[in-house]
Amino acid sequence: MQMDAAFIQQNQIIERYLTGKLPLKGAQEFERYCREHPETLTSLGMADHINAALRLLDASGEPEPWAQKPLPFYQKPLAIAVVAALAGTLLIASLMLLTAGEQKDQQIAVLTKDAQTQILLPAKSTRPIVVQPSRNGPVSRSMVTIGGKDTEMADFKFDVSWSTYDNFRIAVDRVDQGRVAVFTNLARDSNGHLRIALNSSAIGPGDYDLTFEGLDWRGNAAPQAWARFTVAH
């Protein structure tokens, strides 16, 4: 049937169009008719139908079709700014950690090279040194100073007689710089001492931290004691 004003009224075309119940072909034909006969919209009370539909939407709490939908939290400008700031902070922190790691590697390389090229002077004397290492954590003050004007052989005896381990590993770190040496698979003597003989000219002047770790039969290490000594040239 040809769509006209009478057909629209009799078949409730406007109501069906507004509620989405009009078939696609019928909706397209109705839209074509409205474009060709705009004056018919007024006579059919199209505005009244639209106003009634809007009142129903308002009463139901539904937003108007053209109303801007609220953005999800992650799409709001403030959220985007916060995420961007956090990403920037993490990037800066990562770069700082990377730089610090590279600087530490460079320091270790320099210390290793210094140790390899260090001129070893003949020791004029040997000094036995018994040290009671700390069992409560790293120490902040030197327990003994070796070297000085004359080169000496420091015969360290670290008392670990109280430990339940028989074999040990000792790591030597120059304070605030890096690792210098590691002595592993050291056994206690009959007095419960770990012994290390060190020429005072073998390493540069400064403070050195020692970390004592007990080794089980699998080679697993457990911290046992700590000490610090100073080298003077």
Secondary structure, DSSP 8 states (H G I E B T S, - for coil): ----HHHHHHTTHHHHHHTT-S-HHHHHHHHHHHHH-HHHHHHTTHHHHHHHHHHHHHHHT---TTS-----GGGSHHHHHHHHHHHHHHHHHHHHHHHHHHHHHHHHHHHHHHHHH------SEEEEEEE--BSSS--SS-SEEEESSS-EEEEEEEE-TT-S-SEEEEEEEETTTEEEEEEEEEE--TTSEEEEEEETTSS-SEEEEEEEEEE-TT--EEEEEEEEEEEE-
